[in-house]
Amino acid sequence: MWSIEWSGEAQGDILGIEKKIAERIVRKLDSTVSDPMRYFERQVGSDEYKLRVGDWRVLALFYYDKKIIWIEKVNHRKNIYKKS
Protein backbone atom coordinates (compact mmCIF):
# COMPACT_ATOMS: atom_id res chain seq x y z
CA MET A 1 0.00 0.00 0.00
CA TRP A 2 1.08 3.53 -0.80
CA SER A 3 0.58 6.50 1.50
CA ILE A 4 -0.58 9.96 0.50
CA GLU A 5 1.14 13.12 1.68
CA TRP A 6 0.11 16.68 0.83
CA SER A 7 2.26 19.73 0.10
CA GLY A 8 1.27 23.00 1.77
CA GLU A 9 0.06 24.32 -1.58
CA ALA A 10 -2.11 21.26 -2.19
CA GLN A 11 -3.61 21.51 1.29
CA GLY A 12 -4.57 25.11 0.59
CA ASP A 13 -5.94 24.11 -2.80
CA ILE A 14 -8.21 21.40 -1.41
CA LEU A 15 -9.47 23.64 1.41
CA GLY A 16 -10.43 26.31 -1.14
CA ILE A 17 -12.61 23.95 -3.19
CA GLU A 18 -16.33 23.40 -2.61
CA LYS A 19 -16.69 20.74 0.10
CA LYS A 20 -18.59 18.24 -2.05
CA ILE A 21 -15.94 18.36 -4.80
CA ALA A 22 -13.08 18.20 -2.29
CA GLU A 23 -14.58 15.08 -0.70
CA ARG A 24 -14.89 13.47 -4.13
CA ILE A 25 -11.22 14.21 -4.87
CA VAL A 26 -10.07 12.79 -1.52
CA ARG A 27 -12.19 9.63 -2.01
CA LYS A 28 -10.65 9.14 -5.46
CA LEU A 29 -7.14 9.59 -4.05
CA ASP A 30 -7.87 7.11 -1.28
CA SER A 31 -8.96 4.55 -3.89
CA THR A 32 -5.58 4.81 -5.66
CA VAL A 33 -3.32 3.70 -2.79
CA SER A 34 -3.38 0.00 -3.67
CA ASP A 35 -2.31 0.53 -7.31
CA PRO A 36 -1.62 4.19 -8.16
CA MET A 37 -0.20 3.42 -11.62
CA ARG A 38 -3.66 2.25 -12.63
CA TYR A 39 -5.18 5.68 -11.96
CA PHE A 40 -2.43 8.25 -12.48
CA GLU A 41 -1.10 9.26 -15.90
CA ARG A 42 2.47 10.50 -16.42
CA GLN A 43 2.84 14.10 -17.56
CA VAL A 44 4.79 14.41 -20.81
CA GLY A 45 8.25 15.86 -20.22
CA SER A 46 7.88 15.89 -16.44
CA ASP A 47 8.28 13.72 -13.35
CA GLU A 48 4.74 14.63 -12.32
CA TYR A 49 1.67 12.46 -12.65
CA LYS A 50 -1.91 13.63 -13.01
CA LEU A 51 -5.15 12.21 -11.74
CA ARG A 52 -8.43 13.24 -13.33
CA VAL A 53 -11.45 13.71 -11.11
CA GLY A 54 -14.18 15.12 -13.32
CA ASP A 55 -13.10 18.63 -14.32
CA TRP A 56 -10.47 18.69 -11.55
CA ARG A 57 -6.85 17.57 -11.69
CA VAL A 58 -4.43 16.41 -9.04
CA LEU A 59 -0.70 16.72 -9.76
CA ALA A 60 1.56 14.39 -7.82
CA LEU A 61 5.05 12.97 -7.56
CA PHE A 62 5.75 9.35 -6.70
CA TYR A 63 8.49 8.36 -4.28
CA TYR A 64 8.86 4.69 -5.15
CA ASP A 65 11.41 3.84 -2.46
CA LYS A 66 9.06 4.99 0.34
CA LYS A 67 5.79 4.28 -1.52
CA ILE A 68 4.57 7.85 -1.09
CA ILE A 69 2.22 9.73 -3.39
CA TRP A 70 3.17 13.39 -2.85
CA ILE A 71 0.25 15.62 -3.81
CA GLU A 72 1.65 18.87 -5.20
CA LYS A 73 -1.37 20.72 -6.54
CA VAL A 74 -5.14 20.43 -6.95
CA ASN A 75 -7.06 22.71 -9.29
CA HIS A 76 -9.65 22.94 -12.05
CA ARG A 77 -8.45 21.60 -15.39
CA LYS A 78 -8.48 25.05 -16.99
CA ASN A 79 -6.08 26.44 -14.33
CA ILE A 80 -3.91 23.51 -13.21
CA TYR A 81 -1.19 23.86 -15.85
CA LYS A 82 -0.78 27.64 -15.64
CA LYS A 83 2.56 28.68 -14.20
CA SER A 84 2.30 30.77 -11.02
N, C-alpha and C positions, 0 to 999 in steps of 0.2 A: 504494500500500500504506500502511496505517496502522501505527503502532507502539503498543505497549502499555507503559504505565508504571504502577507500583504505588505507592499511598500506604503510609506506615508501618503504618497500621492494617490495610490489606489484606494486607500481607506477613505480619504477625502472624497474621491470620485463616487464611491458607492454610497456614502452618507448623503451626497447631494442629489441622488436619484430618487424618484418617486418610490415609496416603500414597496409597493407591489412588484415593481420591475426589479428592484434590488433583491428582493427575496427570490425571485425567479432566477436571477443571475447566480446567487449563492447556491441555490439548489442544484443548478446545472454544474457549477464547479464541484460541489460535493459528489456528484455522480461520476466525475472524471477520475477520482483518486485511484481506482483500481486499475485503469488502463488509459492514462491520459493521451497516449498517441492515437487512440481511436477517435478522440474528440477534437484535439487541437490540430491546427494546420500550420506548417512552417511558413514564416514570412520570407518572401523572395529577397535574397541579398541581406539577410539579417539573422541574428541568433534568436530572435523573438518568435513566439508562436501566437496564433490568434484562436480565440474561441468565439463562435457566433452564438448569440442568444437573441433571436429575433432581429431587431434593428440595432442591437447593442453588441459591442465587441469588447473582449477582454484580451489584453496583451500580456504575455507571460514569458518568463525564462524558465528553463528546466535545469536543475542541478542534479544530474544523474547519480553522482557519487553519494549524495545524501537523500535522494528521492524527494526533492522539494520542488513544488511548483511555485515560483515566485511571481505573484501578480504585480505587474508594474503599473497598469493603467486600465481604467474602465470608462468607456464613453460611447456615445451614439456613433453609428457608423459614418455619419457625415463629418464628424469632428475628430475621430480617433487618430487619424494619420497626419493631422496638421501638426507642424512643428511649433512648440511653444516658445 
